[in-house]
Amino acid sequence: MKIRELKEMIRTWWDEDEPEDQAESIVENGADSLPDNWKKEEEKKDPLAPPSKEEEHMIKLAADHPLNRLHALRGSEKKGKMPPPRICVDEKGVLPEDLAKKETPRLRQALTAASLSRLNKAKPRKDNPPPDLDAEVWFYLSADKLAAWMLVFPPAGVGQQINRDMIYRGLKAKGITYGVDKTLADRLSRDEHRYCTLYVIAVGVPAFNGKNGNIVDAFPRGAQRFLDTDEYDQVDYTNLNWIQNVEQGDEICRLILPTEGEPGVNVLGQEIPAKSGKAAVLPKGRNTEISEDGTRLLAQLPGHVEFTNRAFHVKPVLEISENVDFSTGDIKFLGDVHVHGDVCSGFTVRAQGNVQVDGVIEAGSIVEAGGDLMVTKGILGDGETVIRGRRGVFAKYMEGVTAYVRENLQTDCLVNCEVYCDGDVQVESGRGTIIGGQVWAAQKVAARIVGAKSECRTTITLGGQPCATAERKRLLEEIDELEKELEKAETQLDSPARAAKLSRSKVRLPAAKLKLNQLDKELEEYEDENNEENDRRRLECGIAYPGTEIIIDEERMVLRQEKRQCIAKLLLGEIILM
């Protein structure tokens, strides 16, 4: 801005004999050279005090901002002083916090443009007398029309001062009809701060969307499975706390209905629509029913409640009162199985739910659980015994067993076992011994004793996806065997036996290949992901005897001497003992 323009605007504001000095001071020093009455409020503030809500919403204008120049021009015409411009987006705190912050940049831009337009009309032209302009009411509406601000530009020359009628005419012209602060509109024409001050003139009512429906569960969706250790460091394997019993007619969960939305009104008097909440759906599964009023999910029969596949199911437990032997045959069940005796040699138990065996699992048996597998007395295998647990496996002891565990394994003793576990292997209670065989865990192996004084080879492998990798190896062997069987059958003469063999091979081979492809994708996704559990891969033991082999990634270490109270982990590409 040119010095001569400032000189005319502020001639009567400061010492009239030195307008050029004051104009130069504004240009060079900005707001620091404003009149004292503009700065007196700032001088009262404690510089260390945190800003108030009012200060947070203040818009500070540069000394040569068009609004300040308009104000100075009016001061020179009045031959007196007016209160300084005050631009506070929410002085009374009547607006939502997010609305005030969101609108501040847009309001500043709109105010600058309006002030500049008014200044161009009000400032004197060369060789022409100063123009006469009436006071002008300027309005600004928020983007969502929920708030309206007002500022009055001062008159120029002998123009008309602001009055009540001007304000209401302006409101009508803008269409602002709802939530108007009529008290402010009525008194503003007499207020000392009527010019160059921003006011919130109208506030609408926001719309409130309804709340979505919800489900309140009477049973946890993820049952917690844990074993308690007594004061003698013994684990009660009969009490796993995983069965959630329910009687017929018991409530499983309750439906909370959605609420209707409350429409709002903007400052233009227009209704703001509101969304009603979305209804929730009761997670109805097998053996459950919905109550007559449609708000409760009930059990149709007594059994075990479990949440799987996004629904609650009531699973009746299959009770085997004695042993699984010739009197029962192999067991294949969709729910839970409770064997009160033993799983005898050569028999198979498969269940989609949990399996509990109060006795032992004998040699040559196969036990597969879609949930947890809990064996009170233990598993005595012969190298042919196989157990699978889609969740955890808990057994008193395990000997000569091949085990596939998707979550954690807990036992007192592992002897000559081949274990593949996607979680932690815990062998810390009772004897807490791992002797011989191989234990491959994705995360951690913890035991009191690893290996034996006889230095028998005991391998501990950490990391990767043990179950998927082992299953892939088994599938490759199965596919190779099926392909050989199919090739051999095709060369044989036609017979019922040949036809049956071909039919069986043609069904099993595509299924095995499909499962292999799924496992390959699973392993590929695992390798592409950033494994955040790498820091947990470790072996923790009280005693590790010579002959113990530790494998982490591609690194191997064979202990040559006894180690006590050690932790083995991978650090900077090398296995270290701590």
Buried (B, 14 or more C-beta within 10 A) or exposed (E): EEEEBBBBBBBBBBEEEEBEEBBBBBBEEEBEBBBEEBBEEEEEEEEEEEEEEEEBBBBEBEBBBBBBBBBBBBBBBEEEEBBBBBBBBBBEEEBEEEBBBBBBEEBBEBBBEBBBBBBEEBBBEEEEEBEEBBBBBBBBBBEBBBBBBBBBBBBBBEBEEBBEEBBBEBBEEBBBBBBBBEEBBEEBBEBEBBBBBBBBBBBBBBBBBBBBBEBEBBBEBEBEBEBEEEEEEEBEBEEBEBBBEBEEEBBBBBBBEBBEBBBBBBBBEEEBEBEBBEEBEBBBBBBBBEBEEEBBBBBEEBBBBBBBEEBBBBBBBBEBEEBBBEEBEEBEBBBBBBBBBBBBBBBBBBBBBBBBBBBBBBBBBBBBBBBBBBBBBBBBBBBBBBBBBBBBBBBBBBBBBBBBBBBBBBBBBBBBBBBBBBBBBBBBBBBBBBBBBBBBBBBBBBBBBBBBEEBBEBBBBBBBBBBBBBBBEEBEEBBEBBBEBBEEBEEEEEEEEBEEBBEBBEEBBEEBBEBBEEBEEBBEEBEEEEEEEBEBBBBBBBBBBBBBBBBBBEEEBEBEEBBEEBBBBBEEEEBEEE
